[in-house]
Amino acid sequence: MKVTIIGAGAIGGLAGAYMTRAGHDVLLVDRWAEHVDAMNRDGIFIDGIRGEMRVPVRAAHIDALADVVNGPLEAVLIATKSQHTEAALRQVVPLLGADSFVVSFQNGFNEPRIAEVLDETGVGSAGRVMGSIPNYGGALVDPGHLEFVHEGPIQLGEMSGAPTPRLTELAAMLGELTEVQVSSNIWGQIWAKEVYSAQVVFSALADARIHETLGNERYARVAGAVVREALEIADANGIAVEAFDFFDPANYRVKTADDTARLIANINHAIWLLKKDQKPGGHVFRKQGSGIWWDIVYRNRPSEVRSSNGKLVDYGNAVGADTRLNERLCGMIYEIEQGERQLGLHNFVELEEYVTSIGKALP
């Protein structure tokens, strides 16, 4: 199977490097010219939790992709930020053949829109789309330089839930990087990641380490209230939300003080899982927060909140669910990105007061 990865940032670049190193046919594509040039010249340099390595790779500029490939693309992994999904997809549609399929290898609710674009352009629809959740973490530090930040599995599945030969083959290839868990309910797992990520968005309200945000019980209670509402939005949409390594939805269905205590313990365990591979005295990590924090603080660019958690709010509003906490949280992030609000712990206090004012504080 030939794999083309559109978006050679941390998630796509790490997958591409490890699959290439194992001998698979992989082409990395990106719109950042300096990054593509560095990969072709020097390969991908990776540091972080697994030590240092350099992998020679094939890379191409997105605008020159048609000049590089021979014949139609086969497996296309869209690994861009979710807000760039449609633009990236439209650039590769002319290169799709009868057996081509597209994988959303990113955060966000991208699969339905991918299917719509494929249908609109006359090359097929949902049957060409595969969903995934990459739960490992990394950062694109500089051109040709990736940082592997934390371990985690990949959930991968056909949108139909059926097992297929292409799913089995791609799962084996991605297994060169990390554990791949083949799913019969990938849409439920995608929802789970977006519900869970409400607390990740919450943590990006301040330029602070995770032990000062989600690791602070006072603020963790606020984050728990936001996630509980996000889970209720999923329920209102009839979604069977799946558990995964960092997240068990049952812990967020809080009704009693004992439930809250269990939730706080679960959040602390998730923090431990994210940090357990970062050894004291070892590699000094540049990425100290979430991808949303990385975009806002390190890259000085808009995050993907509008196209991920913002869509969660849209899904809730479409069925009349209560979305007030998630809408307020997203709005605060937008204000930070627009320079209308300062990062800081005061944002947690403000949201805490709002949670209490609308009667959604955890017991």
N, C-alpha and C positions, 0 to 999 in steps of 0.2 A: 504494500500500500504506500502510495506517495502522499505525504502530508505537507500541506502549505499552511503556515501559521501567519495570520494577518495580525500584526501587533507583536513586536519582539521586545516588549517590556519584561518585567520580572516574571510574570506567570507564563507568558508565551515563550520568552527567551530561555528560561530554565528548562521547560519541557522540550524545546527544540534542541538545546545543547545535549541533554542526556540521551534523547532518542538518536541524535546524530552520532554521538560517541559510541552507541551500541551498534552502529552500522545501518540504521534506517535512512530512507530517502526523505529528507526534510529540507524545506526551503523556508527561511525566515524572511518576512516582508514587513517593512516599516516605513512610515512617512518622515521619520527623522533622518535626514540625509547623513549627518555626521555619525549616527549610530550604525547605519547600514555600512558606510564606508569603513568604519573601525572594525566591524565584524568580518567583513571580507578581507581586510588587511591583516588583522591580528587574531581573529577568532573572538570568542566570548570568554572574558575573564570572569570567574565566579569566586567570590569569597563568602565568608559567613560560617554557618553552623557546621558545614562539612569540610571546612578547610579551603585551600586555594586550588584552583584548577583552571586550565585554559583549553578550550575546545575549538578546533577549526570548524567553521560552519559555512553554509551557503546562505547568502542574504541578497535581497533585492529591494530596490526602491519601489514603492507601491505604484508610482506612475509609469515605471518601466517593466512591470510584471509581465505584460503580454510579450515583451521581447526576450524574456528569459525562459519561460516555460515552453515545453514541447508537448503539444496536444492539450486536451482538457485537464483541468484540475481534478483531483480525486477526493481526498479528505481535506476540507478547508476548515481550520480552526480559527474562529474570530476571537482574538485575545486582546482587543483594544479596550479602552475604557468604554463603559456601556453607552455613553452619550455619542460615541463615534461609530457605533455598530452599523447603523443603516448606511452611512457614507462609505464605510469600508466594504460592506457587502455589495453595494451597487458597483463598486469598481471591479469586483471579481465576477459578477454575474455573466459578463460576456465570455468568460473563460470556463464556465461550467459545462460539463458534458452530460450524457444520458445517465451515467452512474455516479455523478458527483453528489456529495452530501456536505452539509454545513453543520458545524458544531459551535454552539455558543460556549466558549471556553473563558468565562468571565463572570463577574457579578451582574445582578440585575435580572429583570423579567424580559429577556431579549427574544426568547424563542418564538412567541406569537408574532412579533413584528418581522422577524426573519422569514417566517413562513408567508406572511402577507406580501413582503417584497418579492420573494421568489414567485409567488402567484401572480402578482401584478406585472412582473417582467416576463411571464410566460414560460418559465423554466421548471415549474413544479410548485409544490407547497409543503405541507407539514411532513409528508413522507420523506423529504430530503433533510429534515432537521433533527439533530441530536442535541440533548441537553447535558450540561455538566456543572459541577461545582468543584473548582480547584481550592482545596482548603490548606494548601501550603502557602507560605508567604515569602515575599522578597521585595526587592527594590531595584529599579534602574538608576544607578548612581551617576554614571557618566557614559558617554559613547563607548559601547563595547564592554561595559563593566556592570555586572549584576551582583547583588548581595542576596544570599539565601538566608532568610531571617528566621523562619520556623518550619518545622516539619508538619505534615498533614496529608491526609489521603485525598484522592480525587473520586467524586461520585460521577458516574457516567451512565447515561441510559437513552434509549430511543424514546421519543415523545409518546409513542404508542404503548410503551411498556413491554413490547415484545423483544425477545432475544433475537439477534441477527448475526450473521457472520461478520459483517463490517464492525459491529459493536465489539465482538470478541477480539477481532484483530487489532482494532485501535486501542482497546483496553490493555492488551499485551504490550503494545508499543509504549504507551504512557507509563506502564509498569516499570520501565527502565528508570523512571524518576522517583516514583513513590507508589504506595499501595493504591490500586484502583478498585473501587467498590461498584460493581455493576448493579444498577438499580432498575426495578420494575415500576417505580413511581418517582421518576426524576423531577417531575413538576412539583410534587410535594416536597422534595428535598430543596428545590430552588426556592420555594416559598419559605421553607425553614431557614435557609441562609439569610433571606431578606428580613424575616421577622427577627432573627437573632441579631442581625446587623444594626437594628435600631439602637442597641446599646453601644455599638461601635461608633455610629454617628454621634451619639451622646458624648462619648469620650473625646471627640474632636472639638468640643466646645472650648477646650483649654489647651494651651501648649504645655502639657505636663505629662509625666510618666504615668503608666497605667496604674501603678500602686497609689497614685494621688487622685485618680479619677474613679475607675470602677473598683479599685482596691480599697477605696474609702467607703465604709458601710453606709454612711449618710447619703452619699451620691449614688451608691449601688442601688439603694432603695428607689431612687428616682428613676434610674435606668430600668429597673425591674418593672416599674409601673408603665413605662413607655413600651417595653417589650410585651407586657401583658395585653395592652391595648392592641399592639400589632398582631398578636395571636388571635385576638377577638375579630380583627379584620379578616384574617385568614378563615376563621370559622364561619363568618358571615358570607364568605365566598365559596363555602363548601369544600375547602381544601383539607385533605388529610395530611397535616404537617408531619414530616418525618424527623425523627431524632438523628443527630450525628455526633461526631466526637466531642465537639465543644458545647453541644446544646441538646437538652431534653425538654421539649415543650411542656411536659407535665410539671416541671419545676416552676413554670411561670403562671400556672393556673392557681394563683395565690388566693386563699380565702381566710386563713388564720395566721396568727403570729408565728406558730410553729412552721407553717408553710413558708413564711418570709425568711425564717432562720435557715431553712433548707435551701432556699433560693440564694441567699448570700453565700452559703458554703459552696454552692454550685458555681457561682460567679468566680469565687476565689480559686476554685479548681480549674476553671477555664483559663484564668490568668496564669496559673502554674503551668498548664499545658503549653501555652503560647511562649513561655519563657524558659521552660525546662532545658532546652537544648543550647541555651546561651550561657556558656560556662564563665564564671568569674576569672579574670586574668587572661582571658583569651581574646578573640576578635572583638574590637570596639565597633559596635554596630552604629551605622549612620541612621538607619531607620529605627526610631524609638517609639513609634506609634502606629496607628492604622494607616491604610492607604489613603483615607480621607485626610487625616492629619498630614501625611506626606505631601499630598497635592497642595494643601493650603499653606503649610509652613515651609516646606523644602522647595517645592516646585513653583509656588506662587501662582497657581492656576485654579480654576474651578474644579471641584471634585465631581464625582459621579452621583452625588446624592439626588439631584433632580431626576435622573433617569433610573434610579434604583429605589431608594426609599420614597422619593417623590411619587413614583408609580404605585407604591404600596398605598399611599394616601388616596391616589386616584381610584384604585381598586375598591377601597373602603367607601369612598363617596359614591361610587357607582351603585352600591347595594344599600346605601343608607346607614352604613356603620358609623360609629363614633370614632372620629379620627383626630380629635382635638390635640392630644398630646403629640402625636407624630407630626401633625401639621405645624404645630408651634416649634417643635424641635427642628424640622427641616427649614422653617422660616428663619430661625436663628443662625443656622449654617449659611443660608443664602446671604444674610446680612453681613456675616463675617467675610464671605468671599467678595462682597461688593464694597468692603471697607466701611460699612455702616455700623459695625459692632466690633469691639475688641475681644480677642481671645482671653479667657481667664476663668478662674473658679467662680467668679460672680455669676457666670451664666448658669452654673449648676444650681446656685441658690435661687436664681430667678425662676428656673424651671421647677424647682422644688416647691416654691410658693404657688406656682400655677397648678401643679398637681394637686396640692392641698385645696386650692380654691374651687376646683371643679369636682372634688370628692373622690379622687382616684388614688390617693395615697395608699400604700400597702399597709396592712394591719401590723 
